[in-house]
Amino acid sequence: MFLFTTPPAPVRDTAPASPVVDAIRQGAERTGTGFDYLLATAQRESALDPAARARSSSASGLFQFIEQTWLGLIKTDGPRLGLAQQASAIQTRPDGTHVVSDPAARQAILNLRENPKVASVLAGALTQRNRETLGQELGREPSAGDLYAAHFLGARGAAQLIQTAQRSPTRPTATDFPEAAAANRSIFYDGSGRARGAAEVHKLLSASHAGMAGATAAPAFAPDKPLTFANSDGPAFHGLFQTESRRGPISEAVAKLWRGGEGNAGAVKTAALGFFPKTSVSDATPITAPPPQAELARPASADLPLPAAAEPAPAAKKTGPHEPLDLSAFMRRRRR
């Protein structure tokens, strides 16, 4: 259903066809995460190389998961994603670290980071978890750039970075994230060795995801959950008028339509333009009120003679200010 405009031509997926891209697409569909977001993240992290390995950390695979993050994801999300056996082999210590007693089993689990299908599904699951955490911490829907910052620093770290960028934008980020800064100097320091501020680091992390409205796609329908729409946690038609970055009507014409228009001096409000205004009130030619009835030209048909067989209606009897209306002449004509 298209309420206000002609439907545009369908946007064709421009991502190159490959097993890796197909795996990312399947992971996005399975977890309800935006495909564009996952693809952009994999491109930035590994240039779509499933065997990519970091030189300065334990990160590996399409999405460059470090060992502890990967083991934690397998432990928490593995059972519902078909990895129950691997999840049962992982133990979590009181300090929160994850261990596998069998070295061979541990290596086999870590090697799954280089499996595009497994990595994409778990990247989608992590994105959804980060989205929930960031939404609670920030009090708003996180942008695609915010979510990538959470992929890079963890959800809590990303929330800290974003809040610092708002309060103290020039504060050196390496001070708050020394381990991440040591492993990623090009992010936290510029070419001259100057430590970048929080706002600068956040902007740099968000650059590859700029312009994306959001990173969450419509989840698959589940009988025990209400039907929702892409990028919307509200009513069914919420997505028609709101986006992730703007919480008002997308079109000013739509806004004026619901408000009933904003009148100009001597002009009729936008509502007079109808339900499908082609221009805004400021651009439209002012619509003035119609001329008085006495000034309207008589239609040509008013001067045509009556047919010969037609009998003119008798003149209505004048009545006094308190006399009832005399309908006898009308009733006689009706009985003929």
N, C-alpha and C positions, 0 to 999 in steps of 0.2 A: 504494500500500500504506500503510495507516494502522495503526501498531503499537499505539498506546496510547490513541487517542481517536477519536471520530466525526469524519469530515472536515467542516470548517466550510464554510459556503456560500461559493462563489467570490467573491473581492473584485473588484468592478467598478471599472474605471478611471474616476475622477471628474474627470480632466482634461478641459477643454472641447474639443470637436471643432473643429479649425481646421487649415489647411495648416501653420502654424508648429508646432503640437503634433504633428501627424503627422510632420513632418520630424524633430523631436527624437526621436520614438519610433523612426523608421527608423534614425537615427544610433546610438541606443542598441543596437538589435538588431544592427546591422552590426558594431559594435565590441565587443560583449559588456559594455557599460557599463550600469549601472542607469538605467532611464528616470526614476525619481523623482529621482535625483540630478541628472541633466542638466536636467530640467524646473525643479527648484528653483534651480539655478545660473543658468539663462536668465532666470527670473523676477526674481532678485535683480540680475543684471547689467544687464538691459535692459527689464524688465517685458514680455518677449516681443515687443519691437519690433525687427524685423530691421534697421531703419535707424537705430537709436539710436547716437548719437555722444557721446563724452565731451568736456567742455569743457576739462579740464586735462591731457589726454594724447592720444595718437594712437589710443586704443581706439575700436573701432567694431563694430557688429553685435550679434547675439543674445548672444554670450558675451564681448563687449568685448575682443577680442584687440587688443593693440598691434601695430604694424607689424612689429617684429623677431620677435616670437613667431610671428606668422602666416606670415611668410616662411620661418622655420625649420621650421615644421610642414609647409608645402607642400614644402619641399626634402626632408625626411626621409620623410614619410608619403605625399606626393602620388603617387609612382609606383604604389604598391599600391592606391591609392584612386581611380584613374582620372584623375589629374592629372599625368601624366608630362610633358606638354608644358610646363606651367607650372613644374614642378620643374626642368626642364632650363634654363629661362631664369634661374634664380637661382644666383648664385655666392656662395661663402662665403669671406670674407677671412681672413687668418691670425689676426686678433684676434677672430674668431667672428661678426662682423657679416655680415648677408646683404644683397646688392645685386642690382639688376636693371639692366642697362645701357640697355635701351630704356625710356624713361619711360612710353610708352603701355602696354607689356606690364606694367610694374610697377604702374600704376594698375589695370589690368584684374585683376591677381592680388589686389591689396588690396580691390578691390570685391567679391570673392567672400566676404568676411566678412559681407556683407549677404544672401548666399544662404543661406536657412535649412537646406537639405539639406547643402550643403558645410560650413557652420559647425558643424552638429550632428555630422557624422561626424568632423571634425577635433577637436572638443571631446571626443568619446569617445576618440579616439586619444590625445590629450594626457592624459586622465584615467588611462588604463591605464599610460602611461609614468610619470606622477607616482606612481601606486600602487606600481610596482616600485621607484622611487627612494626613496620614503618608507619602504617596508618595509625596505629595506636600511639606511637611515640610523637608523631608530627601533628596529629589531629586533622589530617587531610589525606586524600588519595595520593600516593607517591607517583611521581612521574617516571618515565622510562629511565631517565638519567639517575634519579634517586635509586631505582632498583639496581642499576648497574653498580652504583657506589656500594650498595649492600652486597652485591656479588663479590666485589673487590675487598671490602673491609668488614663484611659481616653486617647484619641488620643493626645491631647496637652501635657499631662503629660508624656506620653511615648516618644514623640519626645524630650522633655526636658531631660528626663533620658538618652536617646541614645546619644544625642549631648554632654551632660555632661560626659558620659562615654568615649567619644572620646577625649574631651579636658582636663578633669580633672578626670581621672578614680578613684582616691582615695578619691574624695570629699564625705563626709558623705551624703548619700541620705536622711536620716531622716531630715536633715536641710531644704531640699527643699520640702519635703512632710510630714510635721509633723502629719497631721490627718491620712494619710494612715499608717504611721509608728506606731502611737498609736494603731491602730486597727489590725496591722499585724506585731508584734514585731519579730516574727521568720523570716520574710523576711528582715527586715531592721537592725536587730542585730543578732550577733552570740550567741553561748551558754554562752560566758563569759561576754556578755553585750556590746561588742565592736560594734560601728556603722559601718555597711558595706559601702564600697565605691560604687559609681555609676556603675562602670564596674562589680563589684561583684553582685550587686543587679540585674542588667540586665541579667547576666549569670544565676543567680538563677531562675529568672522568665522564662527564655527561656528554661530551662533544660527539661521540660516535652514535649516541642515541637521540640527538637533537631532532626536533620535529615530529617525534613519535607521540601520538596522543595518549598512549597508554600501552601497557605491556600485557594486559590480560584479555584473552579472548573469551567468547561465550563457552561456559562449561557444558559438557555433555549432559543431556537431560537425565535426571534421576527421579524415580517415582516418589521418593521420600523428601524431595526438596522442591520448593516453589520454582516455577519457570522464571529464569532471569535472562537478560539480554547482554550483549557485549558491552563491556565498560560501564555496566550499570548494576548497582545494588539496590536500586529503588524501584518505583512502579514500572509497569511494562513500557510506557512511552517516555520514560525518563531520558533514554538515550537519544530521542529525536531532538531535544532542545538543550541538552547539556553535554559537555565534554569533560575530560579530566582536568583541563586547565582553566575552564570557564564555567561558572556555576549560574549562568543566566541564559536567556534565549540566544541561540546562535545568530539569528537574523534580527536586525532592528525592525524590519517589516513585520516579523512575527510578534515582536514585543509590542509594537503599536497596535497590531490587530487585536491582541488580547486586552490591551489597555483601552481600546476604543479610540485610539488616535490622539494626537495633540493638536489642538486647533490653532490656526494662525488668525490674524486679524481679518475678518471678513471671509474666512474660508471654512468650508465644511470639514469636519474631522475625518481622519483616515477611514473610519468605518463606512463613510459614504462611497469610498472607492471600491467596495465589495470585498469579498473574502480572498481575492487573489490580486493584491495590488502589484502593479508592474514597477512603480517607483515609490519613493518615500514622499512624505508630505512636503518636504522642503523642495523636492525636484518636480512635483506635480503642478500642473496649472491649477490655480485656485478655482474651486467649484463654487459658484455663487448660487444663492437661493433662486428658484424659478420666479418669473415675473408674476405680478398679480393677475387674477383671473380676468379682470376687465381688459387687460392689455394683450391677452392672447388673441392671435388671429383666428377668425372663425373658419372652421374647416369647410372646404368646398362643398361637401355633401349636404351641409346645412341649408343651402339655397335651392336644392332640388325640389320640384313640386311633389306633393303626395300622390300616390296612384289614385285614379278616378274612383275606384271601388271603395276606397278607404273613407270612412265617415269620421270627420273630426270629432274629437272628444268634447263633450259639453263642458262649458266653463264651470269651474268649481264655484260653488256658492260661497260667498264671503261669510265668514263667521265673526262674531264679536269676540272680544278678548276672553269671554268666559263661556262661549257656546261650544257644544261638541261638534266635531267635524262631521259634515253631512256626506255620507258615502252612498246615498241612494242612487245617484247617477251611475256610479261605478258598478253597483250591484245589478242595475237593469241591463247594462251592457253585457255582463257576465252571463245572464239568463237567456240571452238571445241564441 
